[in-house]
Amino acid sequence: MSKKPFILGIETSCDETAASILTENDNGYPIILSNIISSQIDVHKEFGGVVPELAARSHIEKIDWIVKKAIEDSGVEIKEIDAVASTAGPGLVVCLSVGLSFGKAFAASINKPFIAVNHLEGHALSPKLNSKINYPYLLLLISGGHSQYLSVKNLGEYKRLGTTIDDAIGEAYDKTAKLLGIEFPGGPQIEILAEKGDPHRYNLPKPIFNKGGCNLSFAGLKTAILKVSKEIKTEQEKFDLAASFQKTVIEILYKKTKIAFTEFENTVKPKENKFVVAGGVAANKKIRDMLINLCKDKSYEPIFPPIELCGDNAAMIAVVGLEKFKLKQFNNLDYPAKPRWPLDEKAKFLKGAGVKL
């Protein structure tokens, strides 16, 4: 019996310092042996958002301990590790550099291969951590920094079908929370407040709702929230605005996802219709429920990572490392950090003023 590979994954693209050890079973499916995540909520709370320099400093302070704990918890000895996979982008360059440099140094010290991982590819492959999923499949990546529909054809083969032309959905959630006086990170709290509110109280805009294919836009919605929030006088009005915001987001995702289904089927012509939803916002129960029901209507199989693996973590980086290790896709130790690194390198950059859809 051939030795099963042990992969060390490291993630520091934003404000989570994370490390994981992963291997596979006899059928080739990933097994998480450890997955350590240290968040920085208390570091950034008073600033209402992530401060890159403070995040990088926190990574530097914690990375050695986090990796050591991941190795100890896995029961694997350092000499048994077969490769080191670190996030190289996209993300905050000062943060990326911490985990990337540590991973390179660790790989060099044990004389094992180094693998640079695209953070978005980690999200794209994260369902492999709990599902027997084969290519191709449609991916909706929704997080604090990204909102994209992608056709996942194979490892390293991605076609972007739609993206946000301005804000990411997670950013819209966090900004709305901030306007409602909720401490950072407030996005998850919007879902809780929305349960107490009337989703029909405020009629909010749905930018590019009837154009742009399955591209998304949330800046106009955020601006509308800013205007309405200035007139709020009671707690109930706050709940109603949260509920109205979430209802609007769900309506946008419902329509755009239906369009993405059609585009996926037309471009890939898959034998099976599988729809993966990943990223931090994939943990939102209301959004999950809507997408699951839509999948039933359109004969798609909905696949979500476990709630604890929706946000940034190192197990998803390690699973990409495992896939690349088996194909001997290694990187040199001078591989640079890439603050912008799209999965579909051929896709047009759709952000900023003057975007034409």
Secondary structure by P-SEA (a helix, b strand, c coil): ccbbbbbbbbbccccccccccccccccccccccbbbbbbccccccccccccaaaaaaaaaacaaaaaaaaaaaaccccccccbbbbbcccccaaaaaaaaaaaaaaaaaabbbbbbbcaaaaaaaccccccccccbbbbbbbccccccccccccccbbbbccccccccaaaaaaaaaaaaccccccaaaaaaaaaaccccccccccccccccccccccaaaaaaaaaaaaacccaaaaaaaaaaaaaaaaaaaaaaaaaaaaaaaaaccccbbbbbbbccccccaaaaaaaaaaaaaabbbbbbcccccccccaaaaaaaaaaaaaacccccccbbbbccccccccccccccccccc
